[in-house]
């Protein structure tokens, strides 16, 4: 961490935007890291994972991003065991379109029947009757972004009409894929890789801004596959801005995202209560125009899919 950590302020945290028509706070929690190594199997410290979830709720986090195939089942089970019955304002967001084999490999699961089973599996494991939002993950096994098919989005729309989900999103899509989805169904959010280190999804952010829908960046601190937080900490432009604000490099990276678009929702993940508090406190870092200009010099590193 560079500089001192900015202290948490509930005043800023209670600022809201919208996910579809749902009021939502702009910093949520991404639960993927709560599983074991490679997002497979149980966590090394289940008690610590539960502590992170409980502290997130105490800090005012009102949306958690998860998936049944994280583990698989492990993360959803932790969320249910720790937080059920859920706070009334908590929004549970999941994604479908993938599965794991017995060695933890990521495999596509994109047929209509697999998507339906994916939604049902999330409902069962989280013990809810309806998901707030379900993202259709259309990436290939290699993680490359893809284009959703009409029958895939149609199946999710059928599930929405049946009352099993409120909102539909798409994840790991190309620009063409995002546009196609918007033509076929009402899309509440796009979830793609995007950060101060990897801005390849900028055209998709622009599309979301034009259509007034939420954009949710995964790997908001850069991917662990390409160095992630270590790269942030080593970048001179980020270090300079962090020192100016008495903030950490990760807080500057999250604050930069918040300035990009008023309907950008952040879901940074962690297994540490300390890091969780630091991430949430990023809402207190107010970047000015000079900061934003300096941060244009940050070195870019592309990341794989999610």
C-alpha positions as CSV (number, residue, x, y, z in Angstrom):
1,X,0.0,0.0,0.0
2,X,1.3,3.5,-0.8
3,X,0.4,6.2,1.7
4,X,-2.1,5.7,4.4
5,X,-5.5,4.1,4.0
6,X,-8.5,6.4,3.6
7,X,-10.9,5.8,6.4
8,X,-14.4,4.5,5.6
9,X,-17.3,7.0,5.4
10,X,-20.8,5.7,5.3
11,X,-21.9,9.1,3.8
12,X,-20.3,8.3,0.5
13,X,-21.1,4.6,0.6
14,X,-24.8,5.3,0.8
15,X,-24.8,7.2,-2.6
16,X,-26.7,5.1,-5.1
17,X,-27.2,4.5,-8.7
18,X,-29.5,2.0,-10.4
19,X,-29.3,-1.6,-11.6
20,X,-32.3,-1.7,-13.9
21,X,-34.8,0.1,-11.8
22,X,-33.3,-1.1,-8.5
23,X,-31.5,1.5,-6.4
24,X,-28.1,0.1,-5.6
25,X,-24.9,1.3,-4.0
26,X,-21.9,1.6,-6.3
27,X,-19.5,-0.7,-4.5
28,X,-20.6,-4.3,-4.0
29,X,-18.7,-7.5,-3.3
30,X,-17.4,-10.1,-5.7
31,X,-17.5,-13.4,-4.0
32,X,-15.4,-15.5,-6.4
33,X,-12.2,-15.5,-4.3
34,X,-14.0,-17.1,-1.3
35,X,-13.6,-20.5,-2.9
36,X,-10.3,-22.5,-2.8
37,X,-7.3,-22.1,-5.2
38,X,-8.4,-21.6,-8.8
39,X,-11.9,-21.0,-7.6
40,X,-12.2,-24.7,-6.9
41,X,-13.0,-26.5,-3.7
42,X,-13.4,-25.1,-0.2
43,X,-11.5,-22.1,1.1
44,X,-8.4,-22.5,3.2
45,X,-10.2,-20.6,6.1
46,X,-14.0,-20.9,6.0
47,X,-14.3,-18.7,9.1
48,X,-12.4,-15.9,7.5
49,X,-14.6,-16.1,4.4
50,X,-17.7,-15.8,6.6
51,X,-16.1,-12.9,8.4
52,X,-15.6,-11.0,5.1
53,X,-19.3,-11.6,4.1
54,X,-20.5,-10.4,7.5
55,X,-18.3,-7.3,7.4
56,X,-19.4,-6.4,3.9
57,X,-23.0,-6.2,5.1
58,X,-22.0,-4.2,8.1
59,X,-20.3,-1.7,5.8
60,X,-23.5,-1.2,3.8
61,X,-22.7,-3.4,0.8
62,X,-26.0,-4.2,-0.8
63,X,-25.1,-6.5,-3.7
64,X,-23.0,-9.6,-4.0
65,X,-21.8,-11.2,-7.2
66,X,-21.5,-14.9,-7.2
67,X,-22.0,-18.1,-9.3
68,X,-23.0,-21.7,-8.5
69,X,-19.9,-22.9,-10.4
70,X,-17.6,-21.0,-8.0
71,X,-16.4,-24.1,-6.1
72,X,-18.7,-25.4,-7.5
73,X,-21.4,-24.7,-4.9
74,X,-18.8,-23.6,-2.3
75,X,-19.3,-19.9,-2.6
76,X,-23.1,-20.0,-2.7
77,X,-23.1,-22.3,0.3
78,X,-21.0,-19.9,2.2
79,X,-23.2,-17.0,1.3
80,X,-26.3,-18.9,2.4
81,X,-24.9,-20.3,5.6
82,X,-23.6,-16.9,6.6
83,X,-26.3,-14.4,5.5
84,X,-29.6,-16.3,5.2
85,X,-32.2,-15.0,5.9
86,X,-30.8,-12.2,3.8
87,X,-31.1,-8.4,4.5
88,X,-34.1,-6.9,2.7
89,X,-32.0,-4.7,0.5
90,X,-29.4,-7.3,-0.5
91,X,-29.3,-8.1,-4.2
92,X,-27.8,-11.4,-5.2
93,X,-26.3,-11.5,-8.7
94,X,-25.1,-14.6,-10.4
95,X,-24.0,-15.8,-13.8
96,X,-24.7,-18.9,-15.9
97,X,-23.1,-20.4,-19.0
98,X,-20.2,-22.3,-17.5
99,X,-19.6,-25.5,-15.5
100,X,-16.6,-27.2,-13.9
101,X,-15.3,-30.7,-14.4
102,X,-13.9,-32.9,-11.6
103,X,-10.5,-31.3,-12.0
104,X,-11.7,-27.7,-11.9
105,X,-11.5,-26.9,-15.6
106,X,-13.9,-24.2,-16.9
107,X,-16.2,-25.6,-19.5
108,X,-19.0,-23.8,-21.5
109,X,-22.6,-24.7,-20.5
110,X,-24.6,-22.6,-23.0
111,X,-27.4,-24.8,-24.2
112,X,-30.9,-23.6,-23.2
113,X,-31.3,-26.6,-20.8
114,X,-27.9,-25.9,-19.2
115,X,-28.7,-22.3,-18.7
116,X,-32.1,-23.2,-17.1
117,X,-30.4,-25.7,-14.8
118,X,-27.7,-23.1,-13.9
119,X,-30.4,-20.7,-12.8
120,X,-32.2,-23.4,-10.8
121,X,-28.9,-24.5,-9.2
122,X,-28.3,-20.9,-8.0
123,X,-31.8,-20.7,-6.6
124,X,-31.4,-23.9,-4.7
125,X,-27.9,-23.3,-3.3
126,X,-28.7,-19.7,-2.3
127,X,-32.2,-20.7,-1.0
128,X,-34.1,-17.9,-2.8
129,X,-37.1,-18.0,-5.2
130,X,-35.8,-15.4,-7.5
131,X,-32.4,-13.9,-8.5
132,X,-32.1,-10.2,-8.7
133,X,-29.9,-10.5,-11.9
134,X,-28.5,-13.3,-13.9
135,X,-25.6,-12.7,-16.3
136,X,-25.2,-14.8,-19.4
137,X,-21.5,-15.6,-19.6
138,X,-20.7,-16.4,-23.2
139,X,-17.0,-16.7,-23.2
140,X,-15.3,-19.7,-24.6
141,X,-13.4,-22.3,-22.6
142,X,-10.2,-20.2,-23.2
143,X,-12.0,-17.1,-21.8
144,X,-12.3,-15.2,-25.1
145,X,-15.3,-12.9,-25.2
146,X,-18.3,-14.1,-27.3
147,X,-21.6,-13.3,-28.8
148,X,-24.9,-14.5,-27.2
149,X,-27.3,-16.5,-29.3
150,X,-31.0,-15.6,-29.5
151,X,-32.1,-18.9,-27.9
152,X,-29.8,-18.3,-25.0
153,X,-31.2,-14.9,-24.2
154,X,-34.6,-16.2,-24.9
155,X,-34.3,-18.9,-22.3
156,X,-33.3,-16.3,-19.7
157,X,-36.2,-14.1,-20.8
158,X,-38.5,-17.2,-20.3
159,X,-37.1,-17.6,-16.8
160,X,-37.7,-14.0,-16.1
161,X,-41.3,-14.3,-17.1
162,X,-41.6,-17.3,-14.8
163,X,-40.5,-15.2,-11.9
164,X,-37.1,-16.9,-11.4
165,X,-35.0,-13.8,-12.1
166,X,-35.7,-10.1,-12.2
167,X,-33.0,-8.8,-14.5
168,X,-30.8,-10.1,-17.4
169,X,-27.2,-9.2,-17.9
170,X,-24.4,-10.4,-20.2
171,X,-20.8,-11.1,-19.3
172,X,-17.6,-11.7,-21.3
173,X,-19.1,-10.3,-24.5
174,X,-17.6,-8.6,-27.5
175,X,-19.0,-5.2,-28.6
176,X,-21.0,-7.0,-31.2
177,X,-22.3,-9.4,-28.6
178,X,-23.4,-6.5,-26.3
179,X,-25.2,-4.8,-29.2
180,X,-26.9,-8.1,-30.2
181,X,-28.1,-8.7,-26.6
182,X,-29.5,-5.2,-26.4
183,X,-31.5,-5.8,-29.6
184,X,-33.0,-9.1,-28.3
185,X,-33.9,-8.5,-24.7
186,X,-34.0,-5.8,-22.0
187,X,-30.4,-5.8,-20.6
188,X,-29.8,-4.3,-17.2
189,X,-26.0,-4.7,-17.1
190,X,-22.9,-5.7,-19.0
191,X,-20.1,-7.4,-17.0
192,X,-16.7,-7.4,-18.7
193,X,-13.1,-7.1,-17.8
194,X,-12.1,-3.5,-17.4
195,X,-9.7,-1.5,-15.2
196,X,-7.2,1.3,-15.2
197,X,-4.7,-1.3,-16.4
198,X,-6.9,-2.9,-19.1
199,X,-9.2,-0.5,-21.0
200,X,-9.9,-2.7,-24.0
201,X,-13.6,-2.7,-23.1
202,X,-13.9,1.1,-23.4
203,X,-16.2,0.8,-26.4
204,X,-18.6,-1.4,-24.4
205,X,-18.5,1.1,-21.5
206,X,-19.4,3.8,-24.1
207,X,-22.3,1.7,-25.3
208,X,-23.6,1.2,-21.8
209,X,-23.3,5.0,-21.2
210,X,-25.3,5.6,-24.4
211,X,-28.0,3.2,-23.4
212,X,-28.0,4.2,-19.7
213,X,-27.4,0.7,-18.4
214,X,-25.0,-0.5,-15.7
215,X,-21.5,-1.6,-16.5
216,X,-19.8,-4.0,-14.0
217,X,-16.0,-4.4,-14.4
218,X,-14.6,-7.7,-13.3
219,X,-10.9,-7.7,-12.5
220,X,-11.3,-4.0,-11.4
221,X,-7.8,-4.0,-10.0
222,X,-6.3,-5.9,-12.9
223,X,-6.1,-9.6,-13.3
224,X,-3.9,-11.7,-11.0
225,X,-2.8,-13.4,-14.2
226,X,-1.1,-10.2,-15.3
227,X,0.1,-9.0,-11.9
228,X,-3.0,-7.2,-10.6
229,X,-2.4,-5.1,-7.5
230,X,1.4,-5.5,-7.8
231,X,1.3,-3.8,-11.1
232,X,-0.9,-1.0,-9.7
233,X,1.5,-0.4,-6.8
234,X,4.5,-0.2,-9.2
235,X,3.0,2.3,-11.6
236,X,4.5,5.8,-11.1
237,X,1.4,7.7,-12.1
238,X,-0.8,5.7,-9.7
239,X,1.8,6.1,-6.9
240,X,1.8,9.9,-7.4
241,X,-1.9,10.2,-7.2
242,X,-2.1,7.8,-4.3
243,X,0.4,9.9,-2.3
244,X,-1.4,13.1,-3.1
245,X,-4.6,11.7,-1.6
246,X,-3.1,9.6,1.2
247,X,-4.6,6.6,-0.4
248,X,-3.5,3.1,-1.6
249,X,-2.9,2.3,-5.2
250,X,-5.9,0.0,-5.2
251,X,-8.2,2.7,-3.9
252,X,-7.0,5.0,-6.7
253,X,-7.7,2.3,-9.2
254,X,-11.3,1.9,-7.9
255,X,-11.9,5.6,-7.6
256,X,-10.8,6.0,-11.2
257,X,-13.5,3.5,-12.2
258,X,-16.1,5.3,-10.2
259,X,-15.3,8.5,-12.2
260,X,-15.6,6.8,-15.6
261,X,-19.4,6.4,-15.5
262,X,-22.1,7.1,-13.0
263,X,-23.7,3.7,-13.5
264,X,-20.5,1.7,-13.1
265,X,-20.9,-0.8,-10.3
266,X,-17.8,-2.2,-8.6
267,X,-17.5,-5.8,-7.2
268,X,-13.9,-6.1,-5.9
269,X,-13.3,-9.4,-4.3
270,X,-11.1,-10.3,-1.4
271,X,-10.7,-12.9,1.4
272,X,-9.4,-10.2,3.9
273,X,-11.6,-8.0,6.0
274,X,-8.8,-5.4,6.0
275,X,-8.7,-5.3,2.2
276,X,-12.6,-5.3,2.0
277,X,-12.6,-2.2,4.2
278,X,-9.9,-0.6,2.0
279,X,-11.9,-1.3,-1.1
280,X,-15.1,0.1,0.3
281,X,-13.3,3.3,1.4
282,X,-12.3,3.9,-2.2
283,X,-15.5,5.8,-2.5
284,X,-13.9,8.5,-0.3
285,X,-11.1,9.2,-2.8
286,X,-12.2,12.2,-4.9
287,X,-10.1,12.4,-8.0
288,X,-9.8,15.8,-9.7
289,X,-9.2,16.6,-13.4
290,X,-5.4,16.8,-12.8
291,X,-5.5,13.3,-11.3
292,X,-7.4,11.9,-14.2
293,X,-5.0,13.5,-16.7
294,X,-2.0,12.0,-14.8
295,X,-3.6,8.6,-14.7
296,X,-3.8,8.5,-18.5
297,X,-0.1,7.6,-18.4
298,X,-0.8,4.3,-16.6
299,X,0.7,1.4,-18.5
300,X,-1.9,-1.0,-20.0
301,X,-1.9,-4.8,-19.5
302,X,-4.6,-7.0,-21.1
303,X,-6.2,-9.7,-19.0
304,X,-7.8,-13.0,-19.9
305,X,-11.5,-13.8,-19.4
306,X,-13.5,-14.3,-16.2
